[in-house]
Amino acid sequence: MKKTPFRLTPYQVQWLLIVGFLTVGYALYLRYLAVEFSSVALACDAGLQTVLCKTRILVTALFKNSVFGITALVIAALHLIRPSIVLLTGGVIAAGFGIVLYNIELSGLAIGLLILGFARPAPATA
């Protein structure tokens, strides 16, 4: 019994495009208008308690500990073992955040593994 390679439907491709653009757009917003913007950084460091400052603290803690890159790599490895649209979507989200938010090495490797997932056969359906 021959398994066919993992292929996306046109709707799944559109879904991944929307998710990818939204993820990278939000990550760019966080990077350039929350983490690196000097007036926001000074206000947050002075003790301003807004949602943006709390998000800035959370994102900073996550990328300092390479959480985005490690998460993307784990999801990509799972996608390589057993490809699915759910794992691919999670991998795109984690890798998108990781590429923009300073976890470039691990997220780049994860993107490579996500691409290799298309060479694997799809899971057998009963």
N, CA, C and O of each residue as an XYZ file, in Angstrom:
504
protein
N       0.838     -1.170      0.000
C       0.000      0.000      0.000
C       0.887      1.238      0.000
O       1.649      1.458      0.941
N       0.791      2.037     -1.041
C       1.636      3.204     -1.192
C       0.960      4.438     -0.595
O      -0.203      4.721     -0.881
N       1.709      5.168      0.242
C       1.189      6.399      0.828
C       1.533      7.575     -0.071
O       2.617      7.628     -0.652
N       0.614      8.506     -0.182
C       0.884      9.703     -0.975
C       1.562     10.746     -0.096
O       1.346     10.757      1.116
N       2.373     11.618     -0.676
C       3.013     12.673      0.119
C       1.987     13.636      0.697
O       0.866     13.752      0.201
N       2.392     14.320      1.751
C       1.535     15.301      2.417
C       1.321     16.492      1.485
O       2.283     17.146      1.082
N       0.074     16.774      1.144
C      -0.261     17.888      0.251
C      -1.332     18.752      0.910
O      -2.182     18.261      1.654
N      -1.270     20.042      0.622
C      -2.244     20.984      1.155
C      -3.326     21.273      0.128
O      -3.060     21.317     -1.074
N      -4.532     21.466      0.604
C      -5.605     21.903     -0.273
C      -5.481     23.418     -0.463
O      -4.777     24.072      0.307
N      -6.142     23.981     -1.460
C      -6.080     25.445     -1.635
C      -6.586     26.216     -0.410
O      -6.053     27.280     -0.097
N      -7.598     25.702      0.282
C      -8.095     26.368      1.478
C      -7.063     26.348      2.605
O      -6.934     27.319      3.350
N      -6.339     25.257      2.726
C      -5.297     25.177      3.744
C      -4.143     26.124      3.431
O      -3.556     26.710      4.341
N      -3.818     26.275      2.161
C      -2.768     27.220      1.770
C      -3.206     28.642      2.108
O      -2.408     29.426      2.621
N      -4.456     28.982      1.830
C      -4.965     30.311      2.167
C      -4.959     30.531      3.674
O      -4.612     31.613      4.146
N      -5.339     29.515      4.421
C      -5.313     29.604      5.881
C      -3.893     29.868      6.377
O      -3.686     30.732      7.229
N      -2.921     29.134      5.853
C      -1.538     29.321      6.285
C      -1.002     30.698      5.897
O      -0.230     31.295      6.648
N      -1.402     31.203      4.740
C      -0.995     32.552      4.348
C      -1.554     33.597      5.307
O      -0.835     34.503      5.728
N      -2.818     33.476      5.649
C      -3.428     34.426      6.581
C      -2.759     34.352      7.948
O      -2.411     35.380      8.530
N      -2.582     33.147      8.456
C      -1.952     32.967      9.764
C      -0.508     33.475      9.746
O      -0.071     34.132     10.691
N       0.225     33.177      8.686
C       1.616     33.617      8.591
C       1.752     35.130      8.548
O       2.583     35.705      9.251
N       0.924     35.781      7.715
C       0.994     37.236      7.640
C       0.575     37.893      8.950
O       1.208     38.859      9.377
N      -0.473     37.394      9.597
C      -0.888     37.956     10.881
C       0.174     37.755     11.958
O       0.428     38.658     12.755
N       0.788     36.587     11.986
C       1.819     36.307     12.987
C       3.032     37.209     12.803
O       3.504     37.829     13.756
N       3.529     37.279     11.589
C       4.712     38.110     11.337
C       4.373     39.587     11.528
O       5.202     40.347     12.029
N       3.177     40.003     11.139
C       2.774     41.390     11.351
C       2.707     41.760     12.820
O       3.187     42.823     13.215
N       2.113     40.890     13.639
C       2.042     41.162     15.071
C       3.428     41.113     15.714
O       3.729     41.904     16.608
N       4.259     40.198     15.264
C       5.620     40.129     15.799
C       6.412     41.388     15.438
O       7.176     41.893     16.261
N       6.238     41.895     14.222
C       6.892     43.146     13.840
C       6.385     44.314     14.672
O       7.161     45.182     15.072
N       5.080     44.334     14.931
C       4.508     45.369     15.785
C       5.143     45.314     17.173
O       5.556     46.341     17.711
N       5.219     44.124     17.746
C       5.805     43.987     19.081
C       7.283     44.384     19.095
O       7.749     45.046     20.023
N       8.005     43.975     18.065
C       9.439     44.260     18.050
C       9.730     45.750     17.905
O      10.517     46.309     18.670
N       9.103     46.389     16.933
C       9.476     47.762     16.619
C       8.674     48.809     17.366
O       9.138     49.942     17.495
N       7.490     48.483     17.862
C       6.696     49.478     18.573
C       6.530     49.173     20.059
O       5.888     49.947     20.769
N       7.086     48.076     20.545
C       7.009     47.786     21.973
C       8.389     47.498     22.565
O       8.756     48.082     23.585
N       9.149     46.615     21.944
C      10.426     46.211     22.526
C      11.520     47.236     22.237
O      12.255     47.621     23.146
N      11.637     47.678     20.997
C      12.749     48.553     20.618
C      12.416     50.039     20.629
O      13.336     50.854     20.550
N      11.167     50.427     20.721
C      10.779     51.839     20.699
C      11.177     52.470     22.024
O      10.701     52.059     23.082
N      12.055     53.473     21.967
C      12.687     53.988     23.187
C      11.705     54.644     24.146
O      11.848     54.482     25.357
N      10.714     55.377     23.653
C       9.787     56.028     24.585
C       8.919     55.003     25.312
O       8.618     55.179     26.493
N       8.515     53.941     24.628
C       7.743     52.883     25.279
C       8.631     52.137     26.271
O       8.191     51.801     27.371
N       9.864     51.881     25.889
C      10.783     51.173     26.788
C      11.048     51.983     28.061
O      11.062     51.429     29.160
N      11.256     53.278     27.911
C      11.494     54.119     29.089
C      10.258     54.191     29.978
O      10.369     54.141     31.203
N       9.085     54.309     29.368
C       7.851     54.374     30.159
C       7.608     53.062     30.894
O       7.222     53.059     32.063
N       7.838     51.948     30.204
C       7.616     50.640     30.840
C       8.639     50.384     31.940
O       8.301     49.846     32.994
N       9.882     50.767     31.696
C      10.907     50.586     32.722
C      10.689     51.496     33.919
O      11.158     51.200     35.018
N       9.973     52.613     33.712
C       9.666     53.523     34.814
C       8.499     53.027     35.656
O       8.238     53.579     36.725
N       7.797     52.006     35.200
C       6.739     51.417     36.004
C       5.340     51.571     35.458
O       4.377     51.326     36.185
N       5.189     51.964     34.216
C       3.865     52.081     33.615
C       3.216     50.694     33.532
O       3.829     49.740     33.052
N       1.981     50.596     34.003
C       1.282     49.308     34.044
C       0.188     49.263     32.987
O      -0.992     49.405     33.308
N       0.569     49.068     31.737
C      -0.401     48.925     30.661
C      -0.284     47.528     30.074
O       0.646     46.785     30.389
N      -1.223     47.184     29.229
C      -1.186     45.878     28.573
C       0.045     45.779     27.681
O       0.675     44.725     27.597
N       0.388     46.887     27.010
C       1.567     46.878     26.139
C       2.837     46.629     26.936
O       3.710     45.885     26.488
N       2.955     47.237     28.110
C       4.152     47.018     28.934
C       4.224     45.590     29.454
O       5.302     44.999     29.506
N       3.088     45.040     29.835
C       3.080     43.647     30.314
C       3.390     42.678     29.171
O       4.091     41.683     29.360
N       2.858     42.983     27.982
C       3.170     42.167     26.813
C       4.648     42.275     26.480
O       5.281     41.279     26.130
N       5.203     43.477     26.587
C       6.635     43.703     26.332
C       7.494     42.881     27.290
O       8.482     42.278     26.871
N       7.131     42.852     28.557
C       7.882     42.076     29.549
C       7.798     40.582     29.230
O       8.800     39.870     29.298
N       6.600     40.115     28.883
C       6.414     38.694     28.549
C       7.212     38.304     27.316
O       7.911     37.290     27.321
N       7.112     39.103     26.258
C       7.817     38.787     25.009
C       9.327     38.820     25.221
O      10.049     37.976     24.690
N       9.803     39.788     25.993
C      11.241     39.873     26.272
C      11.725     38.632     27.025
O      12.776     38.078     26.704
N      10.965     38.203     28.014
C      11.356     37.002     28.763
C      11.339     35.764     27.867
O      12.201     34.894     27.990
N      10.359     35.688     26.967
C      10.276     34.523     26.093
C      11.425     34.471     25.090
O      12.000     33.402     24.883
N      11.775     35.594     24.462
C      12.843     35.500     23.467
C      14.220     35.444     24.100
O      15.157     34.961     23.463
N      14.382     35.924     25.338
C      15.675     35.768     26.002
C      15.958     34.304     26.324
O      17.115     33.885     26.357
N      14.917     33.536     26.559
C      15.071     32.112     26.870
C      14.860     31.220     25.659
O      14.742     30.004     25.815
N      14.808     31.783     24.454
C      14.662     31.064     23.187
C      13.414     30.183     23.136
O      13.431     29.113     22.528
N      12.350     30.628     23.765
C      11.127     29.830     23.801
C      10.508     29.712     22.416
O      10.030     28.643     22.038
N      10.514     30.810     21.652
C       9.927     30.766     20.311
C      10.675     29.783     19.411
O      10.053     29.001     18.693
N      11.998     29.820     19.449
C      12.795     28.932     18.609
C      12.673     27.478     19.011
O      12.549     26.602     18.156
N      12.708     27.215     20.305
C      12.602     25.835     20.792
C      11.217     25.271     20.480
O      11.093     24.123     20.056
N      10.178     26.079     20.691
C       8.818     25.636     20.381
C       8.662     25.335     18.897
O       8.076     24.322     18.515
N       9.192     26.227     18.065
C       9.108     26.012     16.615
C       9.845     24.743     16.212
O       9.366     23.993     15.361
N      11.001     24.497     16.812
C      11.780     23.307     16.481
C      11.073     22.026     16.918
O      11.085     21.037     16.184
N      10.466     22.028     18.088
C       9.741     20.847     18.567
C       8.532     20.560     17.682
O       8.289     19.413     17.308
N       7.777     21.601     17.349
C       6.604     21.409     16.500
C       7.022     20.942     15.105
O       6.367     20.088     14.508
N       8.116     21.509     14.591
C       8.582     21.096     13.259
C       9.052     19.646     13.261
O       8.840     18.929     12.283
N       9.683     19.209     14.338
C      10.102     17.809     14.419
C       8.887     16.887     14.473
O       8.885     15.825     13.851
N       7.862     17.285     15.210
C       6.634     16.494     15.241
C       5.954     16.475     13.876
O       5.404     15.454     13.461
N       5.994     17.609     13.183
C       5.405     17.680     11.843
C       6.185     16.807     10.865
O       5.602     16.230      9.948
N       7.493     16.708     11.054
C       8.300     15.852     10.189
C       7.953     14.379     10.407
O       7.931     13.592      9.460
N       7.682     14.016     11.660
C       7.328     12.636     11.970
C       5.925     12.292     11.462
O       5.718     11.252     10.836
N       4.984     13.163     11.733
C       3.586     12.912     11.347
C       2.965     14.214     10.847
O       2.416     14.977     11.642
N       3.044     14.480      9.545
C       2.572     15.760      9.006
C       1.065     15.953      9.153
O       0.270     15.047      8.902
N       0.699     17.172      9.570
C      -0.711     17.545      9.651
C      -0.812     19.062      9.538
O       0.170     19.774      9.746
N      -1.992     19.544      9.212
C      -2.205     20.978      9.063
C      -2.149     21.681     10.418
O      -1.751     22.844     10.490
N      -2.537     20.999     11.485
C      -2.505     21.592     12.814
C      -1.055     21.858     13.238
O      -0.728     22.945     13.713
N      -0.198     20.859     13.063
C       1.206     21.041     13.412
C       1.873     22.069     12.503
O       2.710     22.848     12.957
N       1.512     22.074     11.240
C       2.077     23.043     10.313
C       1.676     24.463     10.700
O       2.499     25.376     10.637
N       0.428     24.656     11.097
C      -0.023     25.975     11.534
C       0.703     26.411     12.796
O       1.145     27.557     12.885
N       0.835     25.528     13.766
C       1.576     25.855     14.985
C       3.033     26.157     14.712
O       3.610     27.064     15.312
N       3.627     25.398     13.807
C       5.020     25.642     13.449
C       5.213     26.976     12.747
O       6.203     27.667     12.987
N       4.275     27.342     11.879
C       4.364     28.634     11.193
C       4.234     29.780     12.197
O       4.946     30.779     12.097
N       3.337     29.638     13.151
C       3.166     30.677     14.172
C       4.427     30.816     15.016
O       4.934     31.925     15.184
N       4.935     29.720     15.543
C       6.113     29.776     16.405
C       7.348     30.238     15.641
O       8.140     31.025     16.160
N       7.519     29.756     14.412
C       8.682     30.164     13.625
C       8.570     31.617     13.191
O       9.582     32.314     13.124
N       7.365     32.089     12.895
C       7.185     33.494     12.539
C       7.570     34.413     13.679
O       8.277     35.399     13.469
N       7.113     34.102     14.887
C       7.517     34.883     16.048
C       9.016     34.769     16.290
O       9.669     35.763     16.608
N       9.564     33.575     16.143
C      10.986     33.370     16.407
C      11.885     34.099     15.438
O      12.906     34.650     15.847
N      11.535     34.118     14.168
C      12.363     34.816     13.175
C      12.391     36.311     13.458
O      13.452     36.931     13.395
N      11.245     36.892     13.767
C      11.182     38.336     13.988
C      11.729     38.710     15.363
O      12.342     39.767     15.514
N      11.519     37.865     16.361
C      11.881     38.210     17.735
C      13.157     37.503     18.199
O      13.177     36.888     19.265
N      14.194     37.592     17.415
C      15.576     37.293     17.823
C      15.913     35.827     18.064
O      16.979     35.559     18.617
N      15.090     34.873     17.692
C      15.431     33.457     17.789
C      15.633     32.886     16.398
O      14.980     31.918     16.008
N      16.544     33.496     15.655
C      16.678     33.230     14.229
C      17.219     31.827     13.954
O      16.723     31.152     13.052
N      18.209     31.378     14.698
C      18.867     30.108     14.386
C      17.912     28.932     14.515
O      17.755     28.142     13.584
N      17.275     28.821     15.676
C      16.379     27.685     15.895
C      15.133     27.768     15.014
O      14.648     26.749     14.523
N      14.617     28.980     14.817
C      13.428     29.134     13.977
C      13.737     28.858     12.512
O      12.903     28.297     11.801
N      14.909     29.238     12.058
C      15.298     28.927     10.679
C      15.427     27.428     10.455
O      15.019     26.910      9.415
N      15.990     26.741     11.426
C      16.076     25.282     11.344
C      14.681     24.651     11.357
O      14.423     23.676     10.652
N      13.791     25.218     12.164
C      12.423     24.713     12.221
C      11.706     24.910     10.887
O      10.954     24.035     10.459
N      11.927     26.034     10.232
C      11.307     26.270      8.928
C      11.807     25.240      7.919
O      11.032     24.740      7.103
N      13.092     24.925      7.972
C      13.627     23.884      7.098
C      12.975     22.536      7.349
O      12.672     21.807      6.404
N      12.755     22.195      8.620
C      12.088     20.927      8.942
C      10.624     20.939      8.515
O      10.092     19.915      8.087
N       9.967     22.109      8.630
C       8.579     22.202      8.166
C       8.495     21.952      6.665
O       7.563     21.300      6.195
N       9.443     22.457      5.927
C       9.464     22.230      4.485
C       9.728     20.757      4.171
O       9.132     20.194      3.253
N      10.628     20.139      4.943
C      10.897     18.713      4.728
C       9.679     17.841      5.032
O       9.583     16.717      4.539
N       8.760     18.345      5.830
C       7.544     17.600      6.139
C       6.698     17.316      4.905
O       5.886     16.390      4.916
N       6.874     18.103      3.835
C       6.125     17.856      2.609
C       6.663     16.660      1.835
O       5.987     16.155      0.939
N       7.855     16.203      2.163
C       8.411     15.023      1.489
C       7.954     13.728      2.161
O       8.126     12.645      1.602
N       7.384     13.834      3.333
C       6.927     12.658      4.059
C       5.536     12.243      3.602
O       4.758     13.089      3.161
N       5.212     10.973      3.697
C       3.845     10.543      3.372
C       2.850     11.072      4.404
O       3.191     11.272      5.570
N       1.651     11.289      3.966
C       0.597     11.712      4.874
C       0.183     10.533      5.756
O       0.359      9.379      5.366
N      -0.362     10.813      6.935
C      -0.818      9.718      7.791
C      -1.928      8.921      7.102
O      -2.769      9.484      6.401
N      -1.915      7.635      7.306
C      -2.932      6.774      6.697
C      -4.279      7.018      7.356
O      -4.372      7.129      8.579
N      -5.312      7.101      6.546
C      -6.646      7.274      7.085
C      -7.393      5.951      7.016
O      -7.218      5.165      6.085
N      -8.219      5.727      8.010
C      -8.947      4.456      8.061
C     -10.218      4.497      7.264
O     -10.944      3.504      7.207
